[in-house]
C-alpha cells in the first residue's frame, strides 16, 4: 500500500497492518527544527525532488519524516478594513467588507506537482473557516456575547460567512488531485464547549452542514479541526458525516471513550499529548505513549498518528524524533 492508500483505508475504517501518520510543527517549531529535520530525514528521491524544484522545502521535510498527508493552503478570503464599530461591545448594524486572497492558478499547480511527485493524500487546510471567522471580526468576547445576547445578528454574520465560504469552496473542490478539505473552528475550551450545545446546533451546525455537503458532492473527504473539549457535539459531527476529526486532545477528553462512542464512523487524527508527554517526557515515554494511543485508536481502522496539536519549540528534538520514528514504524515507512 502506498501512503494515499493507507490514509484511505484509515478513513474507510478498514483494519490494516499499517497506521498512517501526519505530524506537523507550528511556526516556532518549524523555525527551530526544520533544518535538523531536513538533514536527518530528507534523503534520496525526496531530496532530489526538492532540489529539482518539484516540491517545497516544507513538503520535502513533511514527506521525509514519513507523513502520509501533505497539506496545502488555498485561495480564500479575509475581512477588509474593519471599522472601529466591530471592536465595540454592542453588535453593529451592518456587515463588514471582505477581500479575496491567493491565486487559483498557483494553487492548482501546487496540487498537481504534489500529486505527480508523491504518493501522499493531498489535503486542503482552511483554518478559521466559520465560527472563528466571526471571532476575527468581532473579537472572541464580543462574538460569544453576540451568540447569547443578540442571536439575530450572530446568525446574520454567520450566514454571511458561510455564503462567502461556499463561493470559495465551489472554486476549489474540483481541482484535480485533491483528496480532502479541512475546515477549522475551535468550538471548545479545556473544560467544555465555548457555547451551549443548543446554541451550537441552532447557529453553527446549519452552516457546517452546507459546507460538508458541498465538499462531499465533489467526492472529497470532510476533515474538521476543533480544539478543546467538544464531547457534547461529537454525536452531531458523526451524524453530519465528518470523516476525520483533529486534534482530539487527551488533556481535556477521554480519547479512548470517544473512540468507543463515535470511532466507528469518525477517523481520528491526533491524540498524543503535547501538553505533557512530548515536552516533559523522555524519548522512551514518547514512544510508549505513541504506541498506546495508536494501538487503541486504530482498532477497526480510523486513526492517523499525530500529536494532539502542532509541535512547538518546547518539545525536545529527541522527543520529536521518537514520535516521528515510532509513527514511521507503525506506518511501515521505516
C-alpha positions in Angstrom: 0.0 0.0 0.0 1.2 3.5 -0.8 0.7 6.5 1.5 -2.6 7.6 0.0 -4.0 4.0 0.2 -3.1 3.8 3.9 -4.9 7.0 4.6 -7.9 5.9 2.5 -8.0 2.7 4.5 -8.0 4.5 7.8 -10.8 6.9 6.7 -12.8 4.0 5.5 -12.3 2.1 8.8 -10.5 -0.8 7.2 -8.2 -2.6 9.6 -4.7 -3.0 8.1 -1.3 -3.8 9.5 -0.2 -0.1 8.8 -1.3 3.1 10.6 -0.7 6.3 8.5 0.7 9.4 10.2 0.7 13.1 9.8 2.9 15.2 12.2 3.1 19.0 11.9 5.1 21.8 13.7 3.9 25.3 14.5 5.7 28.4 13.2 8.3 28.5 16.0 8.8 24.7 15.9 9.4 25.0 12.1 11.9 27.8 12.7 13.8 25.7 15.4 13.7 22.2 13.9 13.2 22.3 10.1 17.0 22.4 9.4 17.9 19.4 11.6 14.8 17.5 10.4 15.8 18.1 6.8 19.3 16.8 7.4 18.1 13.8 9.4 15.2 12.6 7.3 15.2 14.1 3.8 17.1 11.7 1.7 17.2 10.1 -1.7 14.3 10.8 -4.0 12.7 13.3 -1.7 15.8 15.4 -1.5 16.2 15.2 -5.3 12.6 16.3 -5.8 13.2 19.3 -3.5 16.5 20.2 -5.3 14.8 19.9 -8.7 12.1 22.3 -7.5 9.3 19.8 -7.7 8.2 20.2 -4.1 8.8 22.9 -1.5 11.2 22.6 1.5 8.2 22.3 3.8 6.7 19.4 1.8 10.1 17.8 1.5 10.5 17.8 5.3 7.0 16.6 6.0 7.2 13.9 3.3 10.7 12.9 4.5 9.7 12.4 8.1 7.0 10.0 6.9 3.8 12.0 6.7 1.1 10.3 4.6 -0.9 13.5 4.3 0.5 16.7 2.6 -1.4 19.9 3.3 -1.8 22.9 1.1 -3.5 26.2 1.6 -5.9 27.6 -1.0 -7.2 30.9 -2.3 -9.6 32.2 0.4 -10.9 35.5 1.8 -10.5 37.7 4.8 -12.0 40.7 6.4 -11.0 44.1 4.9 -10.8 47.4 6.5 -12.8 46.5 9.6 -14.3 49.7 11.1 -13.9 50.6 14.8 -17.6 49.6 15.4 -16.7 46.0 15.1 -14.5 46.1 18.2 -17.2 47.6 20.3 -19.4 45.6 22.7 -22.7 46.4 21.0 -23.3 44.4 17.8 -23.1 46.6 14.7 -26.0 47.0 12.3 -24.0 46.3 9.2 -21.8 43.6 7.8 -18.1 44.3 7.1 -16.2 44.2 3.8 -14.2 41.3 2.5 -11.3 40.8 0.1 -10.1 37.6 -1.7 -6.6 36.3 -1.3 -4.4 33.9 -3.3 -4.2 32.6 -6.8 -6.2 29.7 -8.1 -3.7 29.0 -10.9 -0.8 28.7 -8.4 -3.0 26.6 -6.1 -3.8 24.1 -8.9 -0.2 24.0 -10.0 1.0 23.1 -6.4 -1.6 20.4 -6.0 -0.7 18.9 -9.4 3.0 18.9 -8.6 2.4 17.2 -5.2 0.2 14.5 -6.8 2.6 13.8 -9.5 5.8 13.7 -7.4 4.5 11.9 -4.2 2.1 9.2 -3.3 0.6 11.2 -0.4 -3.0 12.1 0.3 -3.5 15.8 -0.5 -5.5 17.9 2.0 -6.6 21.5 1.8 -6.4 23.1 5.2 -8.7 26.1 5.8 -8.1 27.3 9.4 -10.7 29.7 10.9 -13.3 28.8 8.4 -16.6 29.7 10.1 -17.1 30.3 13.9 -13.5 31.7 14.2 -14.1 33.9 11.2 -16.7 35.7 13.2 -14.3 35.9 16.1 -11.7 37.5 13.9 -14.2 40.2 13.0 -15.8 40.9 16.4 -13.3 39.5 18.9 -13.9 36.3 20.8 -15.5 38.0 23.8 -17.8 40.2 21.7 -19.0 37.4 19.5 -19.7 35.0 22.3 -21.8 37.8 23.8 -23.5 38.2 20.5 -24.4 34.5 20.4 -26.1 34.9 23.8 -27.4 38.4 23.7 -28.0 39.2 20.0 -28.5 35.8 18.3 -30.2 37.5 15.3 -27.1 39.5 14.5 -24.8 36.5 15.2 -26.9 34.4 12.8 -26.7 37.1 10.1 -22.9 37.3 10.4 -22.5 33.5 10.4 -24.8 33.1 7.3 -22.7 35.8 5.5 -19.5 33.9 6.3 -21.0 30.6 5.0 -22.1 32.4 1.8 -18.5 33.6 1.2 -17.1 30.2 2.1 -19.4 28.4 -0.3 -18.4 30.6 -3.2 -14.7 29.9 -2.4 -15.2 26.2 -1.9 -17.1 25.9 -5.2 -14.0 27.4 -6.9 -11.6 24.8 -5.5 -13.4 21.5 -4.9 -12.9 20.2 -8.5 -9.2 20.9 -8.5 -7.6 17.7 -9.9 -5.5 15.9 -7.3 -7.4 17.0 -4.2 -8.5 14.3 -1.7 -10.0 16.2 1.2 -10.7 19.6 2.7 -10.2 20.5 6.4 -12.4 23.2 7.9 -11.2 24.6 11.2 -13.1 26.3 14.0 -12.3 26.0 17.7 -15.6 25.3 19.5 -14.1 24.1 22.8 -12.1 25.1 25.8 -10.1 22.8 28.1 -13.3 22.1 30.1 -16.3 22.3 27.7 -17.9 23.9 24.7 -17.5 27.7 24.4 -21.3 27.8 24.0 -24.2 25.6 24.8 -24.9 22.6 22.6 -28.3 24.2 21.8 -26.6 27.4 20.5 -24.1 25.4 18.5 -26.9 23.4 16.9 -29.0 26.4 16.1 -26.3 28.8 14.9 -23.2 26.8 13.9 -24.4 23.4 12.7 -26.6 24.6 9.7 -23.7 26.3 8.0 -21.3 23.5 8.7 -23.8 21.0 7.1 -23.9 23.2 3.9 -20.1 23.1 3.6 -19.8 19.4 4.3 -22.5 18.5 1.7 -20.7 20.6 -0.9 -17.4 19.0 -0.2 -18.8 15.5 -0.4 -20.6 16.4 -3.6 -17.2 16.6 -5.2 -16.1 13.2 -3.9 -13.8 14.7 -1.3 -13.5 13.8 2.4 -14.6 16.2 5.1 -11.9 16.9 7.8 -12.7 19.1 10.8 -10.3 20.7 13.3 -11.7 21.9 16.6 -9.6 22.3 19.7 -10.7 21.6 23.2 -13.5 19.6 24.9 -16.2 19.1 22.2 -17.6 15.8 23.6 -21.2 17.1 23.7 -21.4 17.6 19.9 -19.4 14.6 18.8 -22.7 12.7 18.1 -23.7 15.6 15.9 -20.4 15.5 14.0 -20.8 11.8 13.5 -24.4 12.2 12.2 -23.3 15.1 9.9 -20.8 12.8 8.2 -17.5 14.2 9.3 -14.8 11.8 8.0 -11.7 12.9 10.1 -11.5 14.9 13.3 -8.5 16.7 14.7 -6.8 17.1 17.2 -8.7 15.1 19.9 -6.8 16.4 22.9 -6.2 13.8 25.7 -5.8 16.6 28.2 -9.5 17.5 28.1 -11.2 14.5 26.6 -11.1 10.8 27.3 -9.9 9.8 23.8 -10.4 6.1 24.5 -14.0 6.6 25.4 -14.8 8.8 22.4 -13.2 6.0 20.2 -15.9 3.8 21.6 -18.7 6.3 21.2 -18.1 7.7 17.7 -14.9 6.0 16.4 -16.9 3.6 14.2 -17.7 6.5 11.9 -15.1 9.3 12.5 -11.4 8.8 11.8 -9.2 10.5 14.5 -6.0 12.5 13.6 -4.0 13.4 16.8 -4.2 12.2 20.4 -0.6 12.1 21.5 -0.2 14.6 24.3 1.5 17.9 23.5 0.9 19.3 27.0 2.6 16.6 29.0 4.4 13.6 27.3 6.0 15.4 24.4 7.5 18.4 26.1 8.3 16.8 29.5 8.6 13.0 28.9 11.6 11.0 27.8 12.0 9.6 24.3 11.1 6.2 25.7 7.9 7.6 27.2 7.1 9.3 24.0 7.5 6.0 22.1 5.4 4.1 24.7 2.6 6.7 24.6 2.5 6.8 20.8 2.2 3.0 20.7 -0.5 3.1 23.3 -2.6 5.8 21.6 -2.2 4.4 18.1 -2.8 0.9 19.2 -6.1 1.8 20.8 -7.5 4.3 18.4 -6.6 2.3 15.3 -8.7 -0.8 16.3 -11.1 -1.4 13.5 -9.3 1.3 11.5 -10.0 5.0 11.8 -6.7 6.6 13.1 -3.9 8.7 11.8 -0.9 9.0 14.2 -0.2 12.6 15.3 0.3 14.8 18.3 -2.8 16.5 19.7 -1.5 19.9 18.5 1.3 21.1 16.3 4.7 20.5 17.8 6.1 23.6 19.5 9.6 24.6 20.3 9.3 23.4 23.9 9.4 19.8 22.7 13.0 18.4 22.8 14.3 17.3 19.5 14.9 13.7 20.5 11.3 13.5 21.7 10.2 14.8 18.4 12.3 12.2 16.6 11.0 9.5 18.9 7.4 10.4 17.8 8.4 10.6 14.1 10.3 7.3 14.2 7.6 5.4 16.1 4.9 6.7 13.7 7.1 5.7 10.8 7.4 2.2 12.1 3.7 1.9 12.7 3.0 3.0 9.1 5.6 0.7 7.5 7.7 3.6 6.2 10.7 2.5 8.2 
